[in-house]
Amino acid sequence: MSHSTADRHTAKNDSSGCGNVIAPSTLALHGGRPVANPAMQWTWPPRYPGMGELLKRYVDEGEPLSIQGRDGILADCEDALKQVFRRKHAVFCSSGTMALYSAYFAIDLRPGDEVICTTVTYHATAAPALHLGARVILADVEPDTGNIAIESVAAAIGPRTRAVASNAMWGHPVAQDALRALCDQHGLAWIEDVSHAHFAEFRGRPVGSWGDIACASLQGTKLVSGGEGGVLLTDRDDLHDRAVLLGHNLKRSQTCVCDPAYAPIGRTGYGLKFRGHPLAALLIHDQLTNHAARWVAERRDALTRLSLELGKLPGITPPVVHSSTTSMGAWYGYKPHVDAEGLGVPLDRLVLALKAEGLDVDQPGSPPLHTLALFDPHRFPIGAFEKADNRGRAFPGAEAYGKGLLSLPTPTGVRDALILQQLIDGFAKVWRGLDDLR
Ligand SMILES: Cc1ncc(COP(=O)(O)O)c(C=O)c1O
């Protein structure tokens, strides 16, 4: 982009007559000074004080680096997870994806069974069901939250439907009570993906305590993260048993399964291995017991302020939080909507201008599942299984939700105070310069 247009508007001769001075209002896209230092990027999980010591002490003291039973730090981590999500059983896994696979296996999903899954989610909410031969029927979403729309689920229920899979998008609970009631009415299992929603609450009750099974990723930039990790949570002994037998063989499969009928496969289980790493469990346990509650409060305060400030700018709708949401918990992503058409500036140009200011702003990277080749019935087969055909169906809610959506970091606490301020200042500056972008 040439600097000419904006610079002609804003450059002034300085008093010494030595040349042009760029006005502070000049957009960085047009050669002005960026608001933020691009080297100062938001990162998560934080390298908090004591984190390295904790890992070093565990290793130096000769604690186990592989735990085959429900023992040691693995049991401590699971106990902490059970408490957060108010569940009877927790099974710590190597990833959220493997926890979800275990969930679909636990409900005994068979080839040809149907799972109704939200189309707006990360692909792993539904992909494991394909590996059991299930037909994934995609449901539309609420246009404001991006969460599975109850009417769309109700319309998709048929004689082969076995389960519903939801994802509490960015920490916003789904219509938990309505979905529970619908699943009960039709005898369906509800697999709740709560990867985004650690500590989120619907009418005072934790998200993750409503489904027949809840699964959470505990990897990467999730609020609570072991680097890699996941968990399956349930109150039902039968579902717990099948999840343990699927992926936690040798000791746990022999010592922790409730139903004695499984004794003949006690040692091998169903033969796969999904157990998580003790060092990941150590980090997750530490974060759950010593840090997460503070992070939730800090993130809530920062994002409430961000919404207040961005809400003052024309054409921006901060993320909607329904009154039934008593906590956004992890608030895993901050996604405002921008009415680019109304502002008269293409969204990608706005994003360029915001990025040029050094802000970590982008359009979200996970397209709806109905657009992904993975779910195309004629491409990339998985064994001899038949995939459901979701092509050609309309998903107006998903389309409305995705329109103008921006992805921002989630500043948390004093360490991110400057990043928060730069987001506020950067948006304000770009919005003051909208005329120069039109
Ligand atoms: C909603 C959702 N479900 C599942 C997963 C998969 O988790 P993992 O990467 O731990 O396998 C993710 C990961 O980002 C996710 O965001």
The ligand as an SDF file (V2000), in Angstrom:
LIG
                    3D

 16 16  0  0  0  0  0  0  0  0999 V2000
  -13.5200  -27.1010   20.9000 C   0  0  0  0  0  0  0  0  0  0  0  0
  -12.3440  -28.0100   20.8320 C   0  0  0  0  0  0  0  0  0  0  0  0
  -12.5360  -29.3270   20.8900 N   0  0  0  0  0  0  0  0  0  0  0  0
  -11.5170  -30.1970   20.8260 C   0  0  0  0  0  0  0  0  0  0  0  0
  -10.2200  -29.7550   20.6790 C   0  0  0  0  0  0  0  0  0  0  0  0
   -9.1310  -30.7380   20.5260 C   0  0  0  0  0  0  0  0  0  0  0  0
   -8.2870  -30.7770   21.6300 O   0  0  0  0  0  0  0  0  0  0  0  0
   -6.7860  -31.2990   21.5310 P   0  0  0  0  0  0  0  0  0  0  0  0
   -6.0520  -30.3680   20.6460 O   0  0  0  0  0  0  0  0  0  0  0  0
   -6.3220  -31.2630   22.9560 O   0  0  0  0  0  0  0  0  0  0  0  0
   -6.8390  -32.6580   20.9820 O   0  0  0  0  0  0  0  0  0  0  0  0
   -9.9570  -28.3870   20.6290 C   0  0  0  0  0  0  0  0  0  0  0  0
   -8.5890  -27.9000   20.4800 C   0  0  0  0  0  0  0  0  0  0  0  0
   -8.3080  -26.7420   20.2680 O   0  0  0  0  0  0  0  0  0  0  0  0
  -11.0460  -27.4840   20.7010 C   0  0  0  0  0  0  0  0  0  0  0  0
  -10.8750  -26.1590   20.6200 O   0  0  0  0  0  0  0  0  0  0  0  0
  1  2  1  0
  2  3  1  0
  2 15  2  0
  3  4  2  0
  4  5  1  0
  5  6  1  0
  5 12  2  0
  6  7  1  0
  7  8  1  0
  8  9  2  0
  8 10  1  0
  8 11  1  0
 12 13  1  0
 12 15  1  0
 13 14  2  0
 15 16  1  0
M  END
$$$$
